[in-house]
Amino acid sequence: MHPSQKLIMPTSVRVARIIMSVQLAGAVFLFAILVIPLVLGGVFIPEALLIVGVGVAIGVVVFGMRSRRPWVRWMGVAIQAVAATMSVVVLVTEGDFSVLLSFVLSVAVIVLLLTPTAAAWFDAAMEER
């Protein structure tokens, strides 16, 4: 790799970051529209903690990708694996096909983060230290 290309984020990582940014925006939107009015009304929803936790975890990954630390990549893979699993569980137990988009996006991010270019991007940071 040429030294001038070191700081250019590979397309696979950039696309994964964009998809996760969309997921983060969706979590913020869900929280704002569905949860905040209920919480302000005095209703506690355990799912609210899930939405907040997922949003925070995705935010850490999205904003941490520029650091090129390997744990960011693996945290992203783990979050997306859990999200894909949850989508399958909802699809099987409730027959709700609206989770298919979530499943497809999660699998896409997993595939993108496991590409050789993504591995090289995150592993190069370890070699520089």
BELLIN-V714722 format. One line per field, one symbol per residue. ss: DSSP state (@ for helix, = for strand, . for the rest). psi: psi as a letter, one per 40 degrees, with the letter a starting at -180 (. if undefined). burial: 1 if it has 16 or more other C-alpha atoms within 10 Angstrom, else 0. Layout:
# BELLIN-V714722
ss->???
psi->???
burial->???
This chain:
# BELLIN-V714722
ss->..@@@.....@@@@@@@@@@@@@@@@@@@@@@@@@@@@@@.....@@@@@@@@@@@@@@@@@@@@@@..@@@@@@@@@@@@@@@@@@@@@@@@@..@@@@@@@@@@@@@@@@@..@@@@@@@@@@@@@.
psi->hideedehhiddddddddddddddddddddddddddddddeehhhdddddddddddddddddeedddfhddddddddddddddddddddddddefheeedddddddddddddeeiddddddddddddd.
burial->000000001001111110111011001100100010000000000001001101100110110011011101110110111011001101100000001001101111110111001110110000000
